[in-house]
Amino acid sequence: MQNNNNLYITTPIYYVNDVAHIGHAYTTIIADMLARYGRLIGKDTYFLTGTDEHGQKIAHSAEARGKTPKEYADEVSGKFKTLWDDFDITYDKFIRTTDEAHKKGVQNAFEKMHKKGDIYKGSYEGFYCVSCETFFTQKQLVDEEFCPDCGKPTSIVKEESYFFKLSAYEDKLLDWYKNNPDCILPRSKKNEIVNFVEGGLRDLSISRTSFDWGVKLPASMNEPKHVMYVWLDALMNYITALGYGDDEKDMNQWPAGFHLVGKDILRFHAIYWPAFLMSLDLPLPTHIAAHGWWTRDGSKMSKSKGNVVDPKEIADAYGLDAFRYFMLREVPFGQDGDFSQKALVDRINSDLGNDLGNLLNRIIGMSGKYFDFKIDSSNVEKFHQKELDEVNVILEGAEKLIFNMQINKYLEELWKVLTIANKAIGDYEPWVKMKEGKTEEAMALVALITNIMAKVSLLLDSVLPEKISKIASSLGISINTETYIKLIKNKELIGNTTITKIDPLFPRIEEILLDTPEVKEEKPKEKKVEIKKEVEDDNLITIDQFFETSLKIGTIVEAEEVPKSKKLLKLQVDLGEGKNRQILAGIKEFYSAVDLVGTQACVVANLKPAKLMGMISEGMLLASKDEDGLCLIRPEKPKKIGTKIS
Ligand code: MSP
């Protein structure tokens, strides 16, 4: 069933509780790059993306918006799909975990694992982080309350549950890691996984009964109250997309060549997923590749800070190709990266404008001025074998960097080749050759750089598809497997071609700010500046946004310590509503419960209730913390209970 020429690439399926941000775009762009590259080199490529739509987190988000989970999932999943279509992402399938075929496939997988004896019924007692959809023991929590991964409060879960015998796969997993050095990339991340598994695996709870937004257990189990754990449901998408457990026509694509994931979800992919596959007697993926996280201007992105990078806004402002290039070039795969507009603008002006764009301008300029745009490659080897050899050696080595996920290095190598071309122009001065009547030599040089540009274009097409298609039509070449084999594999030259003049591909961005009125008339450039400004100002809020938060004066009428919690006090606060609010405040280290009773505080009164340590909290007190400790923000003089703060 396996075919060595297959290349199956997946992104994580994205939760539909939020709109797409730069982190989602990053994984999807890497996957798209690999898929485009795979197709170019003639691999039988299949690229999967989609949305993860079940679980408590989605159910809560839908409820908060007054929608059914399915209505909400339809809406957000549609937004992801539209974004990827706008971004020209070349996925072969967009899967949704609410697809009937997926649900059927997951149920069949569950049944098979159960029949094999890998699933048993028990009862679960522990802590659950809804945001990460992950189970924890109390020991794993931070301050015995908070999720060690995302820092949010966890809730206590005690329910009947089916378990997967993960512990039975410990040794098999360790063997797999050992015998497949690159099964987890980068290798440094693999060590973390190996250490984790060596520490011992506990069986995994894989069904829930306390809510119902999930895939039901197979009918044969006769357990109508149970829905599947969302990670079991989600991971199975990688095979149900190929028809597993239903119409298995695409299962010959399996196993995956690359599962691309963020570092935060590596554990699910590198431990649970291969164990499930072993249980199903299916081959394991070739690579699970984990990338780092993006921050913005040095800080973590979050909705509350208002600093989340909207990929569409950036791509609209600076161009999709430039955005793709920046993401792939700026950060070594696996490391965290920082997004700043300055870094993006620098990359556009320097790498794309100076090195790539200018080289094309020079080809257009010289071929037009000296040879009426006609290029003849017949003397390139005679005069420039040295440069050709250098270029071919670099390009030969570059290819393996892609499949080792060293994409930024791959791009560095291609840029070395562009440097060879730019340098050759200075070294051989074709304008001097023309003056001296050495036309043949001048033609050989212009043909050399045209050929270099053609080779680099082939290898850059997966990164800059829109711009490379323009460069290719300017050079008179086609970007396809046939040309790839000719110019890259067989190291041949393009022969004769005619250059077509095109506008500069990457005009300098500073020019937009400083340039003369004629240049400012170029509409697309002006648009870029306007959007850039908006992007820079998006940390500011309007007065209306401020008033979306309802702040009120309240009096603390009761206060007590929360048992087992180092941080929490449980307060009853009177906001003049006829009924006190219960507020759990993380201030125990700074205030004693008795001292608080009868005092006033400023309360965020329209905060969505949340559960902390299994108790409901219906608001938040304003406080300020520095190195001297924490103090509550209170009115200077007593105020009437419920008074608005503005
Ligand atoms: N639904 C699960 C995946 C299931 S796959 C079987 C999920 N979804 S997610 O929408 O929360 O996250 C998807 C991806 O976005 C993850 O790979 C995560 O690492 C990535 N990112 C989220 N924020 C990120 C950054 N700030 N930077 C880079 N990627 C980050 O997890």
Residues whose N, C-alpha, C, O or C-beta is under 5 A from the ligand:
A	BS01	MSP	P12 I13 Y14 Y15 G23 H24 D52 A234 L235 V261 G262 K263 D264 I265 G292 W293 W294
